[in-house]
Every structure is written in structure tokens, then in C-alpha cells.
Amino acid sequence: MKYLKPKTAKKKVTWNISEKTLTILSYYSKYSQYEEDEIVDMFMENLLTDDGFIDWINKQRNRKKIEAILQDCELVTALKGGEENGETKETDKQER
């Protein structure tokens, strides 16, 4: 059994989505019995499986800030390039 994690703080956002997307989201919410915002959160985390996106994030100057925000995400280890527990490789330290 997986333990429940506390919900994260939410921010009010304003955006426009197509009627088709809103309809799909509404019906999926009824089907899954999750709130619409929870469904969006879960689906957006799947973007962290996109290798191109991860490569792009790893090249950003504010990468540590991004990782800190996403620390409770199950897929955040993908951001770290496979390094476990945030440890850097010894060869990286010696090269500098």
C-alpha cells in the first residue's frame, strides 16, 4: 500500500481551454471521482517522462529551483538525470 502524501498548496490561475478539453475533463472527473484540478495535476506530472523536456530543464540555470518545486513528484528523479539521492558523481567533482 502506498501512503498518502499531503496535498500541495494551490494557486488560482486563469487560462482558456477548448470546450472539447473541458468536456473530456468534466466527464473524466465524474468517471474517476477525482476533482478536475486533481486530474490536471496528475496528467501534467506525466510531462516529466518526456526526455526532451527533461534535457531542456537540466540545461536551465534555475534547475535547482525547478527541482525544489517538484520534489514531491514521483517522477522528479528523472530530472536529476538518474543520480540517486541528489548525489553527484565523484568524477564530476574531480574534473572541476
PLY file of the C-alpha trace (Angstrom):
ply
format ascii 1.0
element vertex 96
property float x
property float y
property float z
element edge 95
property int vertex1
property int vertex2
end_header
0.00 0.00 0.00
1.28 3.48 -0.85
0.96 6.10 1.83
-0.92 9.27 1.08
1.07 12.44 0.62
-0.24 15.79 1.82
-1.86 17.92 -0.83
0.24 20.79 -2.08
-0.76 24.41 -1.91
-2.87 25.53 -4.84
-2.82 28.76 -6.77
-5.73 30.28 -8.59
-4.98 30.51 -12.32
-6.82 31.91 -15.27
-6.48 30.19 -18.61
-8.53 29.31 -21.62
-9.07 25.75 -22.81
-11.20 24.43 -25.60
-14.74 23.29 -24.94
-13.73 19.79 -26.08
-10.97 19.60 -23.46
-13.26 20.92 -20.75
-15.91 18.32 -21.64
-13.36 15.50 -21.53
-12.06 16.75 -18.20
-15.55 17.04 -16.76
-16.58 13.53 -17.77
-13.26 12.03 -16.67
-13.77 13.72 -13.31
-17.17 12.07 -12.95
-15.75 8.71 -14.03
-12.69 8.74 -11.77
-14.31 10.59 -8.85
-11.34 12.97 -8.68
-11.73 16.73 -8.79
-10.90 18.34 -12.13
-7.86 20.16 -10.72
-6.51 16.90 -9.29
-6.80 15.24 -12.70
-4.90 18.09 -14.35
-2.17 17.81 -11.69
-1.81 14.06 -12.26
-1.70 14.34 -16.04
0.75 17.24 -16.04
3.22 15.21 -13.98
3.36 12.80 -16.92
5.21 15.51 -18.86
8.22 14.57 -16.75
8.53 11.37 -18.80
9.38 13.43 -21.93
13.16 13.04 -22.34
13.44 16.20 -24.44
11.71 18.23 -21.74
13.99 16.76 -19.06
17.08 17.56 -21.12
15.85 21.13 -21.54
15.20 21.52 -17.78
18.65 20.14 -16.97
20.20 22.91 -19.10
18.34 25.71 -17.31
20.15 27.98 -14.88
17.31 27.71 -12.36
17.22 23.90 -12.47
17.61 23.57 -8.67
14.60 25.82 -8.13
12.54 23.70 -10.53
13.62 20.52 -8.74
12.72 22.02 -5.35
9.22 22.85 -6.55
8.76 19.36 -7.97
10.36 17.46 -5.07
7.13 15.73 -4.04
6.52 14.50 -7.59
7.11 10.78 -8.09
8.86 11.38 -11.41
11.26 14.06 -10.15
14.16 11.58 -10.16
14.05 11.83 -13.95
15.05 15.48 -13.62
18.21 14.52 -11.79
19.49 12.51 -14.72
19.36 9.20 -12.90
21.54 10.31 -9.98
20.17 8.82 -6.81
19.54 10.91 -3.71
20.90 14.03 -5.39
24.49 12.82 -5.05
26.98 13.97 -7.62
29.42 11.59 -9.18
32.99 11.64 -7.89
34.34 12.10 -11.42
32.33 15.29 -11.76
33.88 16.68 -8.59
37.44 15.81 -9.67
37.07 17.37 -13.12
36.29 20.81 -11.69
0 1
1 2
2 3
3 4
4 5
5 6
6 7
7 8
8 9
9 10
10 11
11 12
12 13
13 14
14 15
15 16
16 17
17 18
18 19
19 20
20 21
21 22
22 23
23 24
24 25
25 26
26 27
27 28
28 29
29 30
30 31
31 32
32 33
33 34
34 35
35 36
36 37
37 38
38 39
39 40
40 41
41 42
42 43
43 44
44 45
45 46
46 47
47 48
48 49
49 50
50 51
51 52
52 53
53 54
54 55
55 56
56 57
57 58
58 59
59 60
60 61
61 62
62 63
63 64
64 65
65 66
66 67
67 68
68 69
69 70
70 71
71 72
72 73
73 74
74 75
75 76
76 77
77 78
78 79
79 80
80 81
81 82
82 83
83 84
84 85
85 86
86 87
87 88
88 89
89 90
90 91
91 92
92 93
93 94
94 95
